[in-house]
Amino acid sequence: MSTQGQLVDALSTDHLHADLKGRSVRGGVVTLTSQGAQFLLTSASTVVLARLLTPADFGLVAMVTSIAGLAQAFADFGLSEATIQRQEISHEQVSTLFWINVGIGLTLMLVMVALAPLLAWFYREPRLNRIASLVSLTFLIGGLRVQHNALLRRQMRYVSLAVRDVTSSAIAVPVAITLAWRGAGYWAIVALPLTFNFTQMALSWLMVRWMPGLPRRAAKVRSMVTFGGNVAASYAIGAVNRSADSVLNGWYWGAYQLGLYSRAYNLLMLPVRQLSAPAGSVAVPTFSRLQNDPERFARYYLRLANLMMWITTPIFGFLFVAAQPVIVLVLGAQWVGAAPVFQILVFSALGQLLFESVIWLFVSRGESGRLLKLLLVISPIIVGSFAIGLPFGIKGVALSGSLVLVAIFPWVLKYAFRGTPLSLKRLGRAIRCPIGLALCGIASAELALRLAAPQRLVPQLLVAALGFAAAYLLSMLVRPVREEAMSLRKLLSELRLTSQSA
């Protein structure tokens, strides 16, 4: 194939419209399968590394990554979303965006290296100097990967994305575990994302039949950079919201307490990320193609929200009830202090997952400016809630932040739905059944635990699981729940049939 033909294949999306639903469904199946494999690999690394390393090791790295996360949003600068969301795009435009991403990544790497001594002073921990310098490489790697990743997503090449991501995890996890086993300490934690990101970048370049040309001033990327800049600023503010609790805990309580908090948070966010990442990779390209069909756009969103709640509410409900045995069984007895934080953070987990879907709405509709305004308003509220809870320990930070997020979320949704056929009432109808059923499951599991009073970890988990199962089975006697379950079963059948015909 000629070079010109390869460029057309890499950038064109006209062929996607003929079977948009089929591609979305198949993409969802493939991506969920990929995330399942990554979940197993990530879980293995979590379990093994938690036993080979100490809470202080995790706390040291979290001190750096919580700060690096604030800058990570700018490595992309929202230009991947600009490439995906754009209806038509040229080789010159993508090339120019590529070099912008590389320049931003290089700049952030140098800034991180320069700030490493300041970071060590802020936390009163000299070891952070070297950790920060090595972590800074992720910015450059990210800049080299952004546009190739965006082209894969724009083309809805979900099989390629799945192969790339599973392969990256399959390489990174053994590297980290081997380093920890050989006594590398916290360097094993640093090596995990570095290896993963580098492998992802290399495979993205191999999979995309596109090579960047020289940047051109006449490429007409100003509107895309403006759009991407708003998205990047929004992501950066979101990163502040996600990192502020870790930064404050590390500064006020030290590496050990931060290690407990960060492991509880990351373990809870593991199912959230495993679902939000594939859902987002499918939702943003699909929603972007439906910009001119508002009602169909709304139906797709509501169906996605319903499916996400059916998948996640029983998981989070079970984790809330069985927080302590889950923490001890997964991480080990030395992490039992993380269990109360883990249980409290469950309250905000569903809110964070739904908030990701709000971001997809703004990005896919090209409303990055409205997204930025929203985050500028709510960010001080969220960060302030962490500061209020800080004197009361890591549990106080978790509780204060969770309560505030739940309290402001209805207003956030109302603002996001403005100008669309969506409403709080329609969303409520879409998610009330799975959420209500999860609450019944929590009550049933708690009652079962109180009546049986098992003393060992495995029996505690089994009793809690049986309590949930009983609640879900009895709910089938209620007609609306039964109809909802049948609708979900029909959707899953369609997913299976579509994936088999792919």
TAMO-V916465 format. One record per helix or strand of 2 or more residues. SS is the DSSP state (2 for helix, 1 for strand). FROM is the first residue (numbers start at 1). LEN is the number of residues. If there is no record, write none. Layout:
SS,FROM,LEN + SS,FROM,LEN
//
This chain:
2,3,9 + 2,14,39 + 2,55,22 + 2,79,7 + 2,91,33 + 2,128,8 + 2,137,18 + 2,158,24 + 2,187,21 + 2,217,3 + 2,222,32 + 2,255,35 + 2,294,28 + 2,323,9 + 2,333,32 + 2,368,23 + 2,393,25 + 2,424,29 + 2,457,19 + 2,479,23
//
